[in-house]
Amino acid sequence: MNLCNDPLAAGEPSARRALYFTKSSGFEHSVVKREGDRLAHSEAILTGAFARHGVELICTKDGGMLTADNLKKFDTVLFYTSGNLLEAGTDGFPPISQEGYAQLLEWIRSGGGFIGIHAATDSNRGDEPTEYTKLIGAAFVSHGKQEVATVKVVDPSFPAMKGLPVEFRMIDEWYVHNQVNAAGNMRVLMTLETGKMEQEMYNKVPSMPITWCSNYGKGRVFYTALGHREDVWEMPLLQGMILKAYEWTSGRVPGDTAPNFEEFLK
């Protein structure tokens, strides 16, 4: 069920149109859970923010929307997803078909834009890097209890980072990933400064990338681990970052994607 305008009923593709896909085949986060016919919290916020920015956002949990013909109507696809998206799983909405999955990857390779948010790294992952993990850049492993932590902007010149403080503190659910930089093309944009965090699972490991970008073929890929909590979605900081990321993923502004992960490790 799509609660925004139906893109299949539209004529010519909008000059500025994005698809927000929030299927939960695994754990369903509260910010993407719908109550009846109401948009989920993140869907409502992002739809309004994009509209104010002159962008039409289509919201769906239906994996059947991801086909070659439908993808032509968009310049960017955003994922806040979980689990094996080729299965109906937790929320019971239709999965992505094998054909649709292949068409999605090809659409991105051919120049489409992709934005992954928070649980998107907890999707279509495996013991070894899957093609999806290579696309998005890492696979979710675990998280601790939510706590206030420091985030550092590594590349303030990247479009999505412009206007952000060099460092800021906030509370969220902080992801630990593995298979990081699986495709060898990650540009780290923001890090979680783990040294002074309360929990041992964090403060005994180096600072971790939590926001990055890359190219997937000709496509532009952006991911941020922020966005678990409702109040984080209400922050202008997150909304502005996603909107600026969209300007880059849609090809409207340039951004440096030269890999820097190896430098980050030094």
C-alpha positions as CSV (number, residue, x, y, z in Angstrom):
1,M,0.0,0.0,0.0
2,N,1.4,3.4,-1.0
3,L,0.2,6.3,1.0
4,C,1.8,9.0,-1.1
5,N,0.8,9.8,-4.7
6,D,0.9,6.8,-7.0
7,P,3.9,7.1,-9.3
8,L,2.3,4.6,-11.7
9,A,-0.6,7.0,-12.3
10,A,1.8,9.8,-13.1
11,G,2.6,10.9,-16.7
12,E,6.1,12.1,-17.5
13,P,8.7,11.5,-14.7
14,S,9.0,14.4,-12.3
15,A,12.2,16.3,-12.6
16,R,12.7,15.8,-8.9
17,R,11.2,12.6,-7.5
18,A,12.5,10.1,-5.0
19,L,11.2,6.7,-3.6
20,Y,11.4,6.0,0.1
21,F,11.3,2.2,0.7
22,T,10.6,1.2,4.3
23,K,10.0,-2.6,4.2
24,S,10.8,-4.5,7.3
25,S,11.5,-8.2,6.6
26,G,13.4,-8.3,9.9
27,F,13.1,-6.0,13.0
28,E,10.5,-3.2,12.4
29,H,11.7,0.1,13.7
30,S,9.1,2.4,15.3
31,V,10.0,5.3,12.9
32,V,8.9,3.2,9.9
33,K,5.9,1.4,11.5
34,R,2.5,2.6,10.2
35,E,-0.7,2.8,12.3
36,G,-3.6,2.1,9.9
37,D,-3.6,4.6,7.0
38,R,-1.2,7.0,8.6
39,L,2.3,7.5,7.3
40,A,5.1,6.3,9.7
41,H,6.9,9.0,11.6
42,S,10.0,9.1,9.3
43,E,7.8,8.9,6.2
44,A,5.7,11.9,7.3
45,I,8.7,14.0,8.3
46,L,10.7,13.2,5.1
47,T,7.7,13.7,2.8
48,G,7.2,17.2,4.2
49,A,10.9,18.1,4.2
50,F,11.3,16.9,0.6
51,A,8.1,18.8,-0.5
52,R,9.4,22.0,1.0
53,H,12.6,21.4,-1.0
54,G,10.6,21.0,-4.2
55,V,11.0,17.2,-4.4
56,E,8.1,14.7,-4.7
57,L,8.7,11.8,-2.3
58,I,6.8,8.5,-2.9
59,C,6.6,6.2,0.2
60,T,6.2,2.5,-0.1
61,K,6.7,-0.8,1.8
62,D,5.8,-2.8,-1.4
63,G,8.9,-4.5,-2.8
64,G,6.9,-4.9,-6.1
65,M,7.4,-1.2,-6.7
66,L,11.1,-1.9,-7.4
67,T,11.1,-2.7,-11.1
68,A,13.0,-1.3,-14.0
69,D,10.0,0.5,-15.4
70,N,9.1,2.1,-12.0
71,L,12.7,3.1,-11.2
72,K,12.8,5.2,-14.4
73,K,10.4,7.6,-12.6
74,F,12.9,8.4,-9.8
75,D,16.4,9.9,-9.5
76,T,17.1,8.5,-6.0
77,V,15.8,5.5,-3.9
78,L,16.1,5.8,-0.1
79,F,16.1,2.6,2.0
80,Y,15.2,2.3,5.7
81,T,14.8,-1.5,5.6
82,S,15.7,-4.6,7.5
83,G,16.1,-8.4,7.0
84,N,16.0,-10.3,3.7
85,L,14.1,-8.1,1.4
86,L,13.4,-11.0,-0.9
87,E,11.0,-12.4,1.7
88,A,7.7,-10.9,3.1
89,G,9.0,-11.3,6.6
90,T,7.9,-9.3,9.6
91,D,5.6,-6.6,8.2
92,G,4.0,-8.9,5.6
93,F,4.3,-6.5,2.7
94,P,5.3,-7.9,-0.7
95,P,9.1,-8.6,-1.0
96,I,11.3,-7.5,-3.8
97,S,11.4,-10.1,-6.6
98,Q,14.6,-11.6,-7.7
99,E,14.2,-9.9,-11.0
100,G,13.4,-6.6,-9.3
101,Y,16.4,-6.9,-7.0
102,A,18.7,-7.4,-10.1
103,Q,17.0,-4.5,-11.8
104,L,17.5,-2.2,-8.8
105,L,21.3,-3.0,-8.6
106,E,21.6,-2.4,-12.4
107,W,19.6,0.9,-12.1
108,I,22.1,2.1,-9.5
109,R,25.1,0.9,-11.4
110,S,23.8,2.8,-14.5
111,G,23.6,6.1,-12.6
112,G,20.8,6.0,-10.1
113,G,21.1,7.5,-6.6
114,F,20.8,5.5,-3.4
115,I,20.5,6.7,0.2
116,G,20.6,4.1,3.0
117,I,19.5,5.2,6.5
118,H,20.2,3.4,9.8
119,A,18.8,-0.2,9.5
120,A,19.5,-0.3,5.7
121,T,22.8,-2.0,6.6
122,D,20.7,-4.7,8.4
123,S,19.3,-5.8,5.0
124,N,20.3,-8.6,2.6
125,R,23.5,-9.3,4.5
126,G,25.4,-12.6,4.9
127,D,28.4,-14.2,6.4
128,E,30.4,-13.0,3.4
129,P,29.8,-9.6,1.7
130,T,26.7,-9.8,-0.5
131,E,26.3,-7.6,-3.5
132,Y,24.0,-5.4,-1.5
133,T,26.6,-5.1,1.3
134,K,29.2,-4.0,-1.4
135,L,26.7,-1.5,-2.6
136,I,25.9,0.1,0.8
137,G,29.3,-0.3,2.3
138,A,29.0,-2.4,5.5
139,A,26.8,-5.0,7.3
140,F,25.1,-4.4,10.7
141,V,26.4,-6.6,13.6
142,S,25.1,-5.2,16.9
143,H,24.4,-2.2,19.0
144,G,24.4,-1.3,22.7
145,K,22.0,0.7,24.7
146,Q,21.3,4.2,23.4
147,E,23.6,6.8,24.9
148,V,24.8,10.3,24.2
149,A,28.0,10.3,22.1
150,T,30.2,12.5,20.0
151,V,30.0,12.6,16.2
152,K,32.9,14.1,14.2
153,V,32.6,15.4,10.6
154,V,35.6,14.1,8.7
155,D,34.8,15.7,5.3
156,P,33.1,19.1,5.9
157,S,33.3,19.9,2.2
158,F,31.1,17.1,1.0
159,P,27.6,18.4,0.1
160,A,25.7,16.5,2.8
161,M,28.1,17.6,5.5
162,K,28.0,21.4,4.7
163,G,26.5,23.4,7.6
164,L,27.1,20.7,10.2
165,P,29.2,21.4,13.3
166,V,32.7,19.9,13.1
167,E,31.7,17.9,16.2
168,F,28.4,17.5,18.0
169,R,26.9,15.3,20.7
170,M,23.5,13.5,20.4
171,I,21.7,10.4,21.6
172,D,20.9,7.6,19.2
173,E,21.2,3.9,18.8
174,W,24.8,3.4,17.6
175,Y,25.5,0.6,15.2
176,V,28.6,-1.6,15.0
177,H,29.3,-2.9,11.5
178,N,31.5,-5.5,9.9
179,Q,32.5,-6.1,6.3
180,V,33.2,-2.3,6.3
181,N,34.5,-1.0,3.0
182,A,33.8,-4.4,1.4
183,A,34.0,-2.9,-2.1
184,G,37.1,-0.9,-1.3
185,N,35.6,2.4,-2.3
186,M,34.3,4.0,0.9
187,R,34.7,7.7,1.6
188,V,34.2,8.3,5.3
189,L,32.2,11.4,6.1
190,M,31.4,11.2,9.8
191,T,32.7,9.1,12.6
192,L,31.5,8.0,16.0
193,E,34.1,9.0,18.6
194,T,34.0,5.8,20.8
195,G,36.8,6.5,23.3
196,K,34.7,8.2,25.9
197,M,31.5,6.3,25.4
198,E,30.0,4.5,28.5
199,Q,29.8,1.0,27.2
200,E,32.8,-1.3,26.8
201,M,31.6,-2.6,23.5
202,Y,32.3,0.9,22.1
203,N,35.1,2.4,24.1
204,K,37.5,-0.4,23.5
205,V,37.4,0.0,19.7
206,P,38.7,2.8,17.5
207,S,36.4,5.6,16.2
208,M,34.0,4.1,13.7
209,P,32.6,5.4,10.4
210,I,28.9,6.1,10.7
211,T,28.3,8.1,7.6
212,W,29.9,7.6,4.2
213,C,29.5,7.8,0.5
214,S,30.8,5.9,-2.5
215,N,30.2,5.2,-6.2
216,Y,28.6,1.9,-7.4
217,G,29.3,1.9,-11.0
218,K,28.0,5.2,-12.2
219,G,25.6,5.4,-9.3
220,R,26.0,7.6,-6.2
221,V,25.6,6.0,-2.8
222,F,25.2,7.7,0.6
223,Y,24.6,6.0,4.0
224,T,24.2,7.3,7.5
225,A,23.7,5.2,10.6
226,L,21.7,7.9,12.3
227,G,18.0,7.8,12.6
228,H,16.8,5.2,15.1
229,R,14.8,7.5,17.3
230,E,11.8,9.7,16.6
231,D,13.5,12.8,18.1
232,V,16.5,12.3,15.9
233,W,14.1,12.4,12.9
234,E,12.7,15.7,14.2
235,M,16.2,17.2,14.2
236,P,16.9,19.8,11.4
237,L,20.4,18.3,11.4
238,L,19.2,14.9,10.1
239,Q,16.6,16.3,7.7
240,G,19.1,18.7,6.2
241,M,21.8,16.1,5.8
242,I,19.4,13.7,3.9
243,L,18.1,16.6,1.7
244,K,21.7,17.6,0.8
245,A,22.6,14.0,0.3
246,Y,19.7,13.8,-2.2
247,E,21.1,16.8,-4.1
248,W,24.3,14.8,-4.6
249,T,22.8,11.3,-5.3
250,S,20.4,12.9,-7.8
251,G,23.5,14.3,-9.7
252,R,22.6,18.0,-9.1
253,V,25.7,18.9,-7.1
254,P,29.2,17.4,-7.3
255,G,30.9,15.7,-4.4
256,D,34.3,14.0,-3.9
257,T,34.0,10.2,-3.6
258,A,37.7,9.4,-3.6
259,P,38.1,6.5,-1.1
260,N,39.7,7.5,2.2
261,F,39.0,4.5,4.4
262,E,42.6,3.3,4.5
263,E,43.8,6.8,5.5
264,F,41.1,6.9,8.2
265,L,42.5,3.7,9.7
266,K,46.0,5.2,10.2
